Amino acid sequence: MPSSLQMAAGDPDLAAAVRRARKLLHRRALVAAAASMVPVPGLDWAVDAALLSRLIPQISAEFGLSAGQIDQLDPSKREQVQKAVSLVGSVLIGKLITRELVLRATQTVGLRLTTKQVAKYVPLAGQAVAATLGYATLRYLGEQHLRDCVRVVQEAGLLLPAPAPASTPTVRK
């Protein structure tokens, strides 16, 4: 299966949106990996759910597919987007992200998450395995959502929103 970046090849704006979203995904996956190393039962699941519930809307927004952005489209374009979302089969695009949606998405990687829970109680090596699985799980779910977003944008012929301007640091005197 091609990656989201391969799917966006030929469209520089779409490829740039994928790169921005991947950078965000990488940072969040590192946080998930760190949380996975802590041997507190359920902490990593809670962190993963919290990270995903904020990450998925941020990725969607990069592609103009957040619930608010879709609501602002003219009715014919909104219908095209909704048809594309149905065609792709995504349960996360254009939706208000709830805990139930995050849990449904994580069910696809349930075995990894269970292995991660068990592995982190083995000193050092188990924690390394848990961290690797935590990172890989969040990356997998994020990449899957990225591919869905790219497909919806391509199917609907949606124009991407302008990238958010980088924040400028304030200098205090």
Disulfide bonds with the S-S distance in Angstrom:
none
